[in-house]
Amino acid sequence: MSDGKCGSDCPQPGQEYAPAGLKVPNRKTREAMAEAEEIIRQDQARFSDAESLIGDLEENSGK
């Protein structure tokens, strides 16, 4: 039953909700974020800085 305060924007049971129209990352995004954090924690990053990353992207993008 709705109290009329948030209409269809109210979270339903089992849904995640953030105020002010912000969206909570979905399960797949949270898993990717956790994977990235683990890579950082284990110091297994493929690139040491942004320049290396961009250089690799440009080199392998067919430009």
ABEGO torsion letter per residue (X at the ends): XBAGAAEAABBBBGBBBBBGGBBBBBAAAAAAAAAAAAAAAAGABABABAAAAAAAAAAAAGX
